[in-house]
């Protein structure tokens, strides 16, 4: 057998004997969030990105300067954490990203229009994280 085949077999055996990848644990960003409704499905506001932002993991969305974002919830800031909002991008030029909901730093956007007040405090449970 060739050296390449031996290496493949070795890596497969090591993977079966010692499964190192069992999932990645990600810290919660916050325990509570502010929404307009109990399920965090109604739009709170429309924001414009003031800077580009590259998402560090799958919980976040990429935003580009000038892009409009529908905001659905605002995480309640906790000690040693940044302030994040959850939303989705808006506009024809971002059509391939429309409908993708994720977090982004609130410091990188400016609210353009407030549709309704985020006056409901909702826990960030697994069920709620999937919605916002």
C-alpha distance (Angstrom), angle and dihedral (degrees) to the residues before:
residue distance angle dihedral
X1 . . .
X2 3.73 . .
X3 3.76 124.0 .
X4 3.81 90.9 -112.3
X5 3.82 92.0 57.2
X6 3.81 90.7 49.1
X7 3.79 90.5 53.0
X8 3.80 92.3 49.6
X9 3.81 91.3 50.1
X10 3.80 90.7 47.5
X11 3.82 92.8 51.5
X12 3.81 91.6 47.2
X13 3.80 91.9 50.8
X14 3.79 92.0 47.9
X15 3.78 90.1 49.4
X16 3.79 92.6 52.3
X17 3.80 94.3 44.8
X18 3.76 97.4 43.7
X19 3.80 112.9 26.7
X20 3.79 102.2 -166.0
X21 3.78 98.0 170.6
X22 3.78 111.1 73.9
X23 3.80 97.4 144.6
X24 3.74 137.2 -66.3
X25 3.77 119.9 -91.4
X26 3.79 112.6 -142.0
X27 3.78 121.1 -164.9
X28 3.78 116.9 -120.4
X29 3.76 112.4 -104.4
X30 3.81 92.4 -145.6
X31 3.80 141.9 -13.9
X32 3.81 95.5 -132.2
X33 3.77 139.2 30.2
X34 3.78 136.4 -166.5
X35 3.80 117.5 -122.4
X36 3.78 139.7 165.5
X37 3.84 91.7 -122.5
X38 3.81 139.1 18.3
X39 3.82 93.5 -96.3
X40 3.83 97.2 41.9
X41 3.80 92.8 -128.1
X42 3.81 100.2 122.9
X43 3.78 119.7 87.4
X44 3.80 113.9 -108.2
X45 3.77 98.9 -172.6
X46 3.76 148.8 -25.6
X47 3.81 115.6 -110.7
X48 3.81 133.8 -172.1
X49 3.80 121.2 -141.2
X50 3.80 112.2 -120.4
X51 3.81 93.1 -171.6
X52 3.80 139.6 17.9
X53 3.81 117.0 -94.3
X54 3.81 126.5 -166.3
X55 3.80 112.9 -153.8
X56 3.83 112.7 -119.9
X57 3.82 93.6 -155.1
X58 3.81 143.3 -5.1
X59 3.81 94.7 -75.7
X60 3.80 91.6 67.9
X61 3.80 135.2 63.0
X62 3.78 129.4 -135.3
X63 3.77 114.2 -117.8
X64 3.78 130.6 -171.0
X65 3.79 127.4 -149.3
X66 3.81 109.8 -88.1
X67 3.80 94.0 19.2
X68 3.81 118.5 135.4
X69 3.80 118.1 -129.0
X70 3.80 130.2 -167.1
X71 3.82 107.8 -136.3
X72 3.84 116.9 -145.9
X73 3.79 102.8 168.7
X74 3.79 142.7 4.1
X75 3.78 119.3 -142.8
X76 3.80 115.0 -129.1
X77 3.80 105.1 -116.4
X78 3.78 115.1 -115.7
X79 3.79 130.4 -167.2
X80 3.81 113.8 -66.8
X81 3.79 93.4 6.3
X82 3.76 133.8 109.7
X83 3.77 123.1 -119.6
X84 3.79 111.4 -100.8
X85 3.78 134.4 -178.5
X86 3.81 128.2 -162.4
X87 3.76 120.6 -131.6
X88 3.78 148.9 126.7
X89 3.78 131.2 -112.4
X90 3.78 120.9 -103.6
X91 3.78 135.9 -154.5
X92 3.80 141.9 63.4
X93 3.80 94.9 -92.5
X94 3.84 88.5 57.6
X95 3.79 94.8 45.5
X96 3.82 93.2 127.3
X97 3.82 89.3 59.7
X98 3.81 98.8 40.1
X99 3.78 112.7 119.6
X100 3.80 93.8 26.7
X101 3.80 107.3 122.8
X102 3.78 120.8 -159.9
X103 3.77 145.7 136.0
X104 3.79 127.1 -84.1
X105 3.83 133.8 172.5
X106 3.80 110.6 -87.4
X107 3.80 89.6 -146.1
X108 3.81 90.0 70.7
X109 3.81 96.4 58.4
X110 3.78 139.1 57.4
X111 3.79 121.8 -146.0
X112 3.78 110.3 -117.7
X113 3.79 99.4 -179.0
X114 3.82 133.1 6.5
X115 3.81 112.0 -145.9
X116 3.78 97.1 -178.7
X117 3.78 137.9 -12.5
X118 3.79 119.6 -91.8
X119 3.79 94.8 -131.2
X120 3.83 101.9 142.7
X121 3.79 117.6 90.8
X122 3.79 110.4 -148.8
X123 3.83 128.3 -179.5
X124 3.80 114.9 -116.3
X125 3.78 97.4 -122.0
X126 3.79 123.8 160.8
X127 3.81 89.6 -96.2
X128 3.79 92.7 51.8
X129 3.82 94.9 44.0
X130 3.77 89.4 58.8
X131 3.79 90.6 55.2
X132 3.78 98.5 44.5
